[in-house]
Amino acid sequence: MSSAEKKVVWITGASSGIGLALTKKYLDEGCRVFASARREGELAPLLASHDALVFVPFDITDDSQVHDVRATLLAHTKHVDCAILNAGTCEYLDLTETDPDWKMMNRIMSVNFSGLVNSVEVCLPLLKYSFRPHLVGVSSQAVQAAFPQAEAYGASKAAIRYFLSSLRMDLKPFSIDVTCILPGFVDTPLTRKNTFPMPFLMSSDEAAKRMHRAIESRPYEFSFPKRLSTLLWFGRHFPKLWMTMLTSKNESN
Ligand SMILES: NC(=O)c1ccc[n+]([C@@H]2O[C@H](COP(=O)([O-])OP(=O)(O)OC[C@H]3O[C@@H](n4cnc5c(N)ncnc54)[C@H](OP(=O)(O)O)[C@@H]3O)[C@@H](O)[C@H]2O)c1
């Protein structure tokens, strides 16, 4: 397949975890992959062995980089077929501290929400030149029911979900499909610092396999694994019981 015929994919947060696993998956499929993050990180060996992979450095929180990042992409390709906006981070609010880190709320919104918005601004003009453009954003199953200490992370991921739902309507005239992905617990550097139980935890390769398959069919929304969605459905519909379940351990301490 010539480089002109290959599907062009842009993945943010590609230096680690889910983004790295997705990058490998799309390279295996024969796509041209533009991989963004602040660091090359674990992408370095892949960059050395794959001509179809290009690293495009991008701090998604820095909106002054938007034009330069777009220009870097345009230097290599006129269009992007699929943009997977996956970069994100997680921190928890700890109100047991004497001086809680409230600034963290802005930090998380800036990476997870504003960063995704900046990434949309980068890729929209390139998506418009694709024959079958697809914009994919990564939210989280955390939006399905409340979790303690997840004020910042949950709010940022809920904002992504709403933003993408609205954007889907506004991009319809341009025939750009929009998918919001809600992963459950995936074993990555982001979750390795968690000290609470993570039901149905899966590997990043397994998560990337499921996301890749789902992205092919362009759903509005894809949440996985289903067993976690069911558990969170319960949490959403029985909020008092859910809260008791999640907070009773803390009260007994
Ligand atoms: N792991 C899970 O259980 C889980 C569950 C639901 C949703 N998610 C979501 O899935 C996505 C990927 O998470 P992960 O678990 O794979 O985490 P990860 O291994 O920590 O990877 C996060 C990626 O985001 C990039 N990133 C962070 N801040 C950035 C910034 N300011 N600018 C550019 N890139 C930045 C990191 O690259 P650099 O540090 O090199 O910039 C890294 O490549 C996140 O949006 C996360 O919220 C994860």
Ligand as a Chemical Component Dictionary entry (heavy atoms), coordinates in Angstrom:
data_LIG
# 
_chem_comp.id                   LIG 
_chem_comp.type                 NON-POLYMER 
_chem_comp.pdbx_formal_charge   0 
_chem_comp.three_letter_code    LIG 
# 
loop_
_chem_comp_atom.comp_id 
_chem_comp_atom.atom_id 
_chem_comp_atom.alt_atom_id 
_chem_comp_atom.type_symbol 
_chem_comp_atom.charge 
_chem_comp_atom.model_Cartn_x 
_chem_comp_atom.model_Cartn_y 
_chem_comp_atom.model_Cartn_z 
_chem_comp_atom.pdbx_ordinal 
LIG N1  N1  N 0  -6.174  3.775  32.675 1  
LIG C1  C1  C 0  -7.473  3.798  32.929 2  
LIG O1  O1  O 0  -7.991  2.990  33.726 3  
LIG C2  C2  C 0  -8.374  4.777  32.248 4  
LIG C3  C3  C 0  -9.754  4.647  32.433 5  
LIG C4  C4  C 0  -10.615 5.555  31.812 6  
LIG C5  C5  C 0  -10.104 6.550  31.005 7  
LIG N2  N2  N 1  -8.743  6.652  30.855 8  
LIG C6  C6  C 0  -8.257  7.741  30.016 9  
LIG O2  O2  O 0  -7.441  7.194  29.002 10 
LIG C7  C7  C 0  -6.485  8.160  28.604 11 
LIG C8  C8  C 0  -5.109  7.535  28.614 12 
LIG O3  O3  O 0  -4.789  7.192  29.946 13 
LIG P1  P1  P 0  -3.685  6.109  30.348 14 
LIG O4  O4  O 0  -4.283  5.296  31.424 15 
LIG O5  O5  O -1 -3.139  5.454  29.155 16 
LIG O6  O6  O 0  -2.616  7.080  31.060 17 
LIG P2  P2  P 0  -1.036  7.231  30.925 18 
LIG O7  O7  O 0  -0.364  5.920  30.716 19 
LIG O8  O8  O 0  -0.644  8.054  32.103 20 
LIG O9  O9  O 0  -0.876  8.099  29.587 21 
LIG C9  C9  C 0  -1.300  9.423  29.538 22 
LIG C10 C10 C 0  -0.815  10.020 28.229 23 
LIG O10 O10 O 0  -1.273  11.375 28.161 24 
LIG C11 C11 C 0  -0.179  12.217 27.857 25 
LIG N3  N3  N 0  -0.328  13.526 28.471 26 
LIG C12 C12 C 0  -0.560  13.836 29.765 27 
LIG N4  N4  N 0  -0.553  15.157 29.950 28 
LIG C13 C13 C 0  -0.295  15.713 28.733 29 
LIG C14 C14 C 0  -0.141  17.042 28.261 30 
LIG N5  N5  N 0  -0.239  18.102 29.076 31 
LIG N6  N6  N 0  0.111   17.231 26.951 32 
LIG C15 C15 C 0  0.227   16.188 26.105 33 
LIG N7  N7  N 0  0.088   14.910 26.477 34 
LIG C16 C16 C 0  -0.152  14.683 27.791 35 
LIG C17 C17 C 0  1.051   11.495 28.427 36 
LIG O11 O11 O 0  2.220   11.878 27.698 37 
LIG P3  P3  P 0  3.380   12.846 28.211 38 
LIG O12 O12 O 0  3.450   12.702 29.696 39 
LIG O13 O13 O 0  4.590   12.340 27.486 40 
LIG O14 O14 O 0  2.964   14.196 27.743 41 
LIG C18 C18 C 0  0.702   10.046 28.127 42 
LIG O15 O15 O 0  1.100   9.715  26.815 43 
LIG C19 C19 C 0  -6.628  9.342  29.576 44 
LIG O16 O16 O 0  -7.433  10.334 28.997 45 
LIG C20 C20 C 0  -7.353  8.722  30.748 46 
LIG O17 O17 O 0  -8.087  9.659  31.496 47 
LIG C21 C21 C 0  -7.871  5.796  31.457 48 
# 
loop_
_chem_comp_bond.comp_id 
_chem_comp_bond.atom_id_1 
_chem_comp_bond.atom_id_2 
_chem_comp_bond.value_order 
_chem_comp_bond.pdbx_ordinal 
LIG N1  C1  SING 1  
LIG C1  O1  DOUB 2  
LIG C1  C2  SING 3  
LIG C2  C3  SING 4  
LIG C2  C21 DOUB 5  
LIG C3  C4  DOUB 6  
LIG C4  C5  SING 7  
LIG C5  N2  DOUB 8  
LIG N2  C6  SING 9  
LIG N2  C21 SING 10 
LIG C6  O2  SING 11 
LIG C6  C20 SING 12 
LIG O2  C7  SING 13 
LIG C7  C8  SING 14 
LIG C7  C19 SING 15 
LIG C8  O3  SING 16 
LIG O3  P1  SING 17 
LIG P1  O4  DOUB 18 
LIG P1  O5  SING 19 
LIG P1  O6  SING 20 
LIG O6  P2  SING 21 
LIG P2  O7  DOUB 22 
LIG P2  O8  SING 23 
LIG P2  O9  SING 24 
LIG O9  C9  SING 25 
LIG C9  C10 SING 26 
LIG C10 O10 SING 27 
LIG C10 C18 SING 28 
LIG O10 C11 SING 29 
LIG C11 N3  SING 30 
LIG C11 C17 SING 31 
LIG N3  C12 SING 32 
LIG N3  C16 SING 33 
LIG C12 N4  DOUB 34 
LIG N4  C13 SING 35 
LIG C13 C14 SING 36 
LIG C13 C16 DOUB 37 
LIG C14 N5  SING 38 
LIG C14 N6  DOUB 39 
LIG N6  C15 SING 40 
LIG C15 N7  DOUB 41 
LIG N7  C16 SING 42 
LIG C17 O11 SING 43 
LIG C17 C18 SING 44 
LIG O11 P3  SING 45 
LIG P3  O12 DOUB 46 
LIG P3  O13 SING 47 
LIG P3  O14 SING 48 
LIG C18 O15 SING 49 
LIG C19 O16 SING 50 
LIG C19 C20 SING 51 
LIG C20 O17 SING 52 
# 
